[in-house]
Amino acid sequence: MIPFEKGETLLEKDDQIIMYTDGLTECKNDSGSFYGEKRLINLLKKAVSIPVKKSVQMIYDDLFKFAENTKPGDDITILGIQKN
């Protein structure tokens, strides 16, 4: 069993949760660089006040701009949830 930390957070109106598989952060570009968590976090900081659907689309667009012509080596899933 993989250890994990359990916790609870109360979501307020318009709060978002973005979940993703490791294929996102481990995606490489033509020069072999990883997309990485740092790049994703910096992008999400810019998406704080936009609807979750646009946040997910922004991540997707940025990932494929980064990867250029390189095919992903793993599955990539991005799931966004927003409390209304």
N, CA, C and O atoms as a GROMACS GRO file, in nm:
protein
  336
    1MET      N    1   0.085  -0.119   0.000
    1MET     CA    2   0.000   0.000   0.000
    1MET      C    3   0.089   0.125   0.000
    1MET      O    4   0.190   0.131   0.070
    2ILE      N    5   0.050   0.222  -0.079
    2ILE     CA    6   0.125   0.347  -0.088
    2ILE      C    7   0.076   0.439   0.023
    2ILE      O    8  -0.044   0.464   0.035
    3PRO      N    9   0.168   0.491   0.105
    3PRO     CA   10   0.125   0.582   0.213
    3PRO      C   11   0.077   0.716   0.157
    3PRO      O   12   0.130   0.765   0.057
    4PHE      N   13  -0.023   0.773   0.221
    4PHE     CA   14  -0.074   0.904   0.181
    4PHE      C   15  -0.123   0.978   0.305
    4PHE      O   16  -0.152   0.917   0.408
    5GLU      N   17  -0.131   1.106   0.293
    5GLU     CA   18  -0.178   1.189   0.403
    5GLU      C   19  -0.326   1.217   0.386
    5GLU      O   20  -0.369   1.256   0.277
    6LYS      N   21  -0.402   1.198   0.489
    6LYS     CA   22  -0.546   1.219   0.487
    6LYS      C   23  -0.577   1.354   0.551
    6LYS      O   24  -0.517   1.391   0.652
    7GLY      N   25  -0.672   1.426   0.492
    7GLY     CA   26  -0.711   1.554   0.549
    7GLY      C   27  -0.842   1.603   0.492
    7GLY      O   28  -0.895   1.543   0.398
    8GLU      N   29  -0.892   1.709   0.546
    8GLU     CA   30  -1.016   1.768   0.498
    8GLU      C   31  -0.996   1.917   0.478
    8GLU      O   32  -0.922   1.982   0.552
    9THR      N   33  -1.062   1.971   0.376
    9THR     CA   34  -1.059   2.114   0.349
    9THR      C   35  -1.199   2.157   0.309
    9THR      O   36  -1.263   2.092   0.226
   10LEU      N   37  -1.246   2.263   0.366
   10LEU     CA   38  -1.376   2.317   0.330
   10LEU      C   39  -1.358   2.408   0.209
   10LEU      O   40  -1.280   2.503   0.212
   11LEU      N   41  -1.430   2.378   0.103
   11LEU     CA   42  -1.421   2.459  -0.018
   11LEU      C   43  -1.524   2.572  -0.013
   11LEU      O   44  -1.639   2.553   0.027
   12GLU      N   45  -1.480   2.689  -0.052
   12GLU     CA   46  -1.567   2.805  -0.062
   12GLU      C   47  -1.616   2.818  -0.206
   12GLU      O   48  -1.566   2.750  -0.295
   13LYS      N   49  -1.714   2.904  -0.228
   13LYS     CA   50  -1.767   2.926  -0.362
   13LYS      C   51  -1.653   2.965  -0.457
   13LYS      O   52  -1.568   3.048  -0.424
   14ASP      N   53  -1.654   2.903  -0.573
   14ASP     CA   54  -1.557   2.925  -0.681
   14ASP      C   55  -1.418   2.864  -0.655
   14ASP      O   56  -1.330   2.877  -0.740
   15ASP      N   57  -1.396   2.797  -0.542
   15ASP     CA   58  -1.270   2.726  -0.521
   15ASP      C   59  -1.258   2.615  -0.625
   15ASP      O   60  -1.358   2.558  -0.668
   16GLN      N   61  -1.135   2.585  -0.663
   16GLN     CA   62  -1.109   2.483  -0.764
   16GLN      C   63  -1.015   2.376  -0.711
   16GLN      O   64  -0.928   2.403  -0.628
   17ILE      N   65  -1.033   2.256  -0.762
   17ILE     CA   66  -0.939   2.147  -0.740
   17ILE      C   67  -0.897   2.099  -0.879
   17ILE      O   68  -0.982   2.069  -0.963
   18ILE      N   69  -0.767   2.094  -0.903
   18ILE     CA   70  -0.714   2.042  -1.028
   18ILE      C   71  -0.637   1.914  -0.995
   18ILE      O   72  -0.544   1.916  -0.915
   19MET      N   73  -0.676   1.804  -1.056
   19MET     CA   74  -0.606   1.677  -1.039
   19MET      C   75  -0.549   1.635  -1.174
   19MET      O   76  -0.605   1.666  -1.279
   20TYR      N   77  -0.437   1.564  -1.169
   20TYR     CA   78  -0.371   1.525  -1.294
   20TYR      C   79  -0.288   1.399  -1.271
   20TYR      O   80  -0.248   1.368  -1.158
   21THR      N   81  -0.264   1.327  -1.379
   21THR     CA   82  -0.178   1.210  -1.371
   21THR      C   83  -0.033   1.254  -1.392
   21THR      O   84  -0.007   1.363  -1.442
   22ASP      N   85   0.059   1.168  -1.355
   22ASP     CA   86   0.201   1.201  -1.366
   22ASP      C   87   0.247   1.216  -1.511
   22ASP      O   88   0.354   1.270  -1.537
   23GLY      N   89   0.166   1.170  -1.605
   23GLY     CA   90   0.200   1.189  -1.746
   23GLY      C   91   0.208   1.336  -1.784
   23GLY      O   92   0.278   1.372  -1.879
   24LEU      N   93   0.137   1.421  -1.711
   24LEU     CA   94   0.142   1.565  -1.736
   24LEU      C   95   0.278   1.622  -1.700
   24LEU      O   96   0.345   1.682  -1.784
   25THR      N   97   0.319   1.606  -1.576
   25THR     CA   98   0.444   1.666  -1.530
   25THR      C   99   0.568   1.595  -1.585
   25THR      O  100   0.676   1.654  -1.589
   26GLU      N  101   0.551   1.469  -1.626
   26GLU     CA  102   0.664   1.394  -1.680
   26GLU      C  103   0.672   1.398  -1.832
   26GLU      O  104   0.755   1.330  -1.892
   27CYS      N  105   0.585   1.476  -1.895
   27CYS     CA  106   0.589   1.492  -2.040
   27CYS      C  107   0.717   1.566  -2.078
   27CYS      O  108   0.754   1.664  -2.014
   28LYS      N  109   0.784   1.519  -2.183
   28LYS     CA  110   0.910   1.580  -2.228
   28LYS      C  111   0.890   1.654  -2.359
   28LYS      O  112   0.799   1.625  -2.436
   29ASN      N  113   0.978   1.752  -2.383
   29ASN     CA  114   0.978   1.822  -2.511
   29ASN      C  115   1.090   1.767  -2.599
   29ASN      O  116   1.157   1.670  -2.562
   30ASP      N  117   1.111   1.829  -2.715
   30ASP     CA  118   1.212   1.782  -2.810
   30ASP      C  119   1.354   1.778  -2.751
   30ASP      O  120   1.436   1.696  -2.792
   31SER      N  121   1.382   1.868  -2.655
   31SER     CA  122   1.517   1.871  -2.598
   31SER      C  123   1.531   1.780  -2.476
   31SER      O  124   1.637   1.776  -2.414
   32GLY      N  125   1.423   1.706  -2.441
   32GLY     CA  126   1.429   1.611  -2.330
   32GLY      C  127   1.397   1.669  -2.194
   32GLY      O  128   1.412   1.601  -2.092
   33SER      N  129   1.354   1.795  -2.189
   33SER     CA  130   1.317   1.858  -2.061
   33SER      C  131   1.176   1.815  -2.021
   33SER      O  132   1.089   1.798  -2.106
   34PHE      N  133   1.155   1.797  -1.891
   34PHE     CA  134   1.023   1.763  -1.838
   34PHE      C  135   0.936   1.889  -1.826
   34PHE      O  136   0.987   1.998  -1.802
   35TYR      N  137   0.805   1.871  -1.843
   35TYR     CA  138   0.712   1.981  -1.819
   35TYR      C  139   0.725   2.026  -1.674
   35TYR      O  140   0.744   2.145  -1.647
   36GLY      N  141   0.715   1.935  -1.582
   36GLY     CA  142   0.746   1.959  -1.441
   36GLY      C  143   0.638   2.025  -1.358
   36GLY      O  144   0.550   2.094  -1.410
   37GLU      N  145   0.646   2.003  -1.228
   37GLU     CA  146   0.551   2.061  -1.134
   37GLU      C  147   0.567   2.212  -1.120
   37GLU      O  148   0.468   2.284  -1.105
   38LYS      N  149   0.691   2.260  -1.126
   38LYS     CA  150   0.715   2.404  -1.110
   38LYS      C  151   0.644   2.483  -1.220
   38LYS      O  152   0.580   2.584  -1.192
   39ARG      N  153   0.655   2.436  -1.344
   39ARG     CA  154   0.588   2.503  -1.456
   39ARG      C  155   0.436   2.500  -1.436
   39ARG      O  156   0.368   2.600  -1.460
   40LEU      N  157   0.383   2.385  -1.394
   40LEU     CA  158   0.240   2.371  -1.371
   40LEU      C  159   0.193   2.465  -1.260
   40LEU      O  160   0.090   2.530  -1.275
   41ILE      N  161   0.265   2.471  -1.151
   41ILE     CA  162   0.227   2.559  -1.040
   41ILE      C  163   0.228   2.705  -1.083
   41ILE      O  164   0.136   2.780  -1.050
   42ASN      N  165   0.330   2.746  -1.157
   42ASN     CA  166   0.336   2.885  -1.205
   42ASN      C  167   0.218   2.917  -1.297
   42ASN      O  168   0.164   3.027  -1.292
   43LEU      N  169   0.180   2.822  -1.379
   43LEU     CA  170   0.065   2.841  -1.468
   43LEU      C  171  -0.064   2.852  -1.387
   43LEU      O  172  -0.149   2.936  -1.416
   44LEU      N  173  -0.080   2.766  -1.287
   44LEU     CA  174  -0.202   2.768  -1.205
   44LEU      C  175  -0.215   2.896  -1.124
   44LEU      O  176  -0.326   2.940  -1.096
   45LYS      N  177  -0.104   2.956  -1.087
   45LYS     CA  178  -0.109   3.085  -1.016
   45LYS      C  179  -0.172   3.192  -1.103
   45LYS      O  180  -0.236   3.284  -1.052
   46LYS      N  181  -0.155   3.182  -1.234
   46LYS     CA  182  -0.214   3.278  -1.328
   46LYS      C  183  -0.363   3.248  -1.351
   46LYS      O  184  -0.437   3.335  -1.398
   47ALA      N  185  -0.406   3.126  -1.319
   47ALA     CA  186  -0.543   3.083  -1.348
   47ALA      C  187  -0.636   3.092  -1.228
   47ALA      O  188  -0.747   3.040  -1.231
   48VAL      N  189  -0.592   3.157  -1.123
   48VAL     CA  190  -0.666   3.159  -0.997
   48VAL      C  191  -0.809   3.212  -1.012
   48VAL      O  192  -0.900   3.161  -0.946
   49SER      N  193  -0.831   3.311  -1.093
   49SER     CA  194  -0.963   3.375  -1.098
   49SER      C  195  -1.043   3.343  -1.224
   49SER      O  196  -1.141   3.412  -1.254
   50ILE      N  197  -1.004   3.241  -1.298
   50ILE     CA  198  -1.081   3.205  -1.417
   50ILE      C  199  -1.159   3.076  -1.392
   50ILE      O  200  -1.121   2.998  -1.305
   51PRO      N  201  -1.265   3.052  -1.467
   51PRO     CA  202  -1.344   2.930  -1.448
   51PRO      C  203  -1.259   2.804  -1.469
   51PRO      O  204  -1.165   2.805  -1.548
   52VAL      N  205  -1.294   2.698  -1.399
   52VAL     CA  206  -1.215   2.576  -1.401
   52VAL      C  207  -1.201   2.517  -1.541
   52VAL      O  208  -1.096   2.462  -1.575
   53LYS      N  209  -1.304   2.528  -1.622
   53LYS     CA  210  -1.296   2.476  -1.759
   53LYS      C  211  -1.184   2.546  -1.837
   53LYS      O  212  -1.110   2.483  -1.912
   54LYS      N  213  -1.172   2.676  -1.817
   54LYS     CA  214  -1.065   2.752  -1.884
   54LYS      C  215  -0.928   2.719  -1.824
   54LYS      O  216  -0.828   2.718  -1.895
   55SER      N  217  -0.924   2.693  -1.693
   55SER     CA  218  -0.798   2.654  -1.629
   55SER      C  219  -0.744   2.525  -1.688
   55SER      O  220  -0.626   2.515  -1.722
   56VAL      N  221  -0.832   2.426  -1.701
   56VAL     CA  222  -0.792   2.297  -1.758
   56VAL      C  223  -0.748   2.314  -1.903
   56VAL      O  224  -0.648   2.256  -1.944
   57GLN      N  225  -0.820   2.394  -1.980
   57GLN     CA  226  -0.784   2.418  -2.119
   57GLN      C  227  -0.649   2.490  -2.129
   57GLN      O  228  -0.569   2.462  -2.218
   58MET      N  229  -0.624   2.582  -2.036
   58MET     CA  230  -0.498   2.655  -2.036
   58MET      C  231  -0.381   2.559  -2.009
   58MET      O  232  -0.276   2.570  -2.073
   59ILE      N  233  -0.398   2.466  -1.916
   59ILE     CA  234  -0.294   2.366  -1.888
   59ILE      C  235  -0.270   2.281  -2.012
   59ILE      O  236  -0.156   2.260  -2.053
   60TYR      N  237  -0.377   2.232  -2.071
   60TYR     CA  238  -0.368   2.148  -2.192
   60TYR      C  239  -0.295   2.222  -2.304
   60TYR      O  240  -0.204   2.166  -2.366
   61ASP      N  241  -0.334   2.344  -2.330
   61ASP     CA  242  -0.271   2.423  -2.437
   61ASP      C  243  -0.123   2.447  -2.408
   61ASP      O  244  -0.039   2.436  -2.497
   62ASP      N  245  -0.091   2.480  -2.283
   62ASP     CA  246   0.048   2.506  -2.247
   62ASP      C  247   0.133   2.380  -2.258
   62ASP      O  248   0.248   2.385  -2.302
   63LEU      N  249   0.077   2.267  -2.218
   63LEU     CA  250   0.149   2.140  -2.227
   63LEU      C  251   0.185   2.107  -2.372
   63LEU      O  252   0.300   2.071  -2.400
   64PHE      N  253   0.090   2.118  -2.462
   64PHE     CA  254   0.118   2.081  -2.600
   64PHE      C  255   0.201   2.186  -2.674
   64PHE      O  256   0.267   2.154  -2.772
   65LYS      N  257   0.198   2.309  -2.626
   65LYS     CA  258   0.291   2.410  -2.678
   65LYS      C  259   0.433   2.374  -2.633
   65LYS      O  260   0.527   2.385  -2.711
   66PHE      N  261   0.447   2.333  -2.508
   66PHE     CA  262   0.576   2.293  -2.452
   66PHE      C  263   0.632   2.170  -2.523
   66PHE      O  264   0.749   2.166  -2.559
   67ALA      N  265   0.547   2.069  -2.542
   67ALA     CA  266   0.592   1.941  -2.598
   67ALA      C  267   0.623   1.949  -2.747
   67ALA      O  268   0.696   1.864  -2.800
   68GLU      N  269   0.570   2.049  -2.815
   68GLU     CA  270   0.589   2.068  -2.958
   68GLU      C  271   0.550   1.942  -3.034
   68GLU      O  272   0.433   1.903  -3.033
   69ASN      N  273   0.643   1.878  -3.100
   69ASN     CA  274   0.614   1.761  -3.182
   69ASN      C  275   0.638   1.628  -3.111
   69ASN      O  276   0.627   1.522  -3.172
   70THR      N  277   0.672   1.633  -2.983
   70THR     CA  278   0.702   1.512  -2.908
   70THR      C  279   0.572   1.448  -2.860
   70THR      O  280   0.488   1.514  -2.799
   71LYS      N  281   0.556   1.319  -2.889
   71LYS     CA  282   0.438   1.246  -2.841
   71LYS      C  283   0.456   1.212  -2.694
   71LYS      O  284   0.567   1.178  -2.651
   72PRO      N  285   0.349   1.221  -2.615
   72PRO     CA  286   0.359   1.187  -2.473
   72PRO      C  287   0.401   1.041  -2.455
   72PRO      O  288   0.360   0.953  -2.531
   73GLY      N  289   0.484   1.016  -2.355
   73GLY     CA  290   0.529   0.881  -2.326
   73GLY      C  291   0.438   0.809  -2.228
   73GLY      O  292   0.462   0.692  -2.197
   74ASP      N  293   0.335   0.877  -2.180
   74ASP     CA  294   0.244   0.820  -2.080
   74ASP      C  295   0.107   0.886  -2.100
   74ASP      O  296   0.093   0.986  -2.170
   75ASP      N  297   0.007   0.826  -2.036
   75ASP     CA  298  -0.126   0.887  -2.045
   75ASP      C  299  -0.127   1.020  -1.970
   75ASP      O  300  -0.053   1.038  -1.873
   76ILE      N  301  -0.210   1.110  -2.016
   76ILE     CA  302  -0.223   1.241  -1.952
   76ILE      C  303  -0.371   1.267  -1.925
   76ILE      O  304  -0.454   1.268  -2.017
   77THR      N  305  -0.402   1.287  -1.798
   77THR     CA  306  -0.539   1.318  -1.759
   77THR      C  307  -0.536   1.442  -1.671
   77THR      O  308  -0.455   1.453  -1.579
   78ILE      N  309  -0.626   1.536  -1.700
   78ILE     CA  310  -0.642   1.656  -1.619
   78ILE      C  311  -0.789   1.666  -1.582
   78ILE      O  312  -0.876   1.663  -1.669
   79LEU      N  313  -0.818   1.677  -1.453
   79LEU     CA  314  -0.955   1.686  -1.406
   79LEU      C  315  -0.970   1.811  -1.321
   79LEU      O  316  -0.893   1.832  -1.227
   80GLY      N  317  -1.066   1.894  -1.354
   80GLY     CA  318  -1.090   2.016  -1.278
   80GLY      C  319  -1.229   2.015  -1.215
   80GLY      O  320  -1.326   1.977  -1.280
   81ILE      N  321  -1.236   2.056  -1.091
   81ILE     CA  322  -1.362   2.064  -1.017
   81ILE      C  323  -1.372   2.204  -0.958
   81ILE      O  324  -1.276   2.256  -0.903
   82GLN      N  325  -1.490   2.265  -0.970
   82GLN     CA  326  -1.511   2.398  -0.912
   82GLN      C  327  -1.640   2.397  -0.833
   82GLN      O  328  -1.743   2.349  -0.881
   83LYS      N  329  -1.635   2.450  -0.711
   83LYS     CA  330  -1.755   2.459  -0.628
   83LYS      C  331  -1.835   2.580  -0.669
   83LYS      O  332  -1.782   2.690  -0.678
   84ASN      N  333  -1.963   2.560  -0.694
   84ASN     CA  334  -2.053   2.669  -0.730
   84ASN      C  335  -2.133   2.714  -0.609
   84ASN      O  336  -2.215   2.806  -0.620
   0.00000   0.00000   0.00000
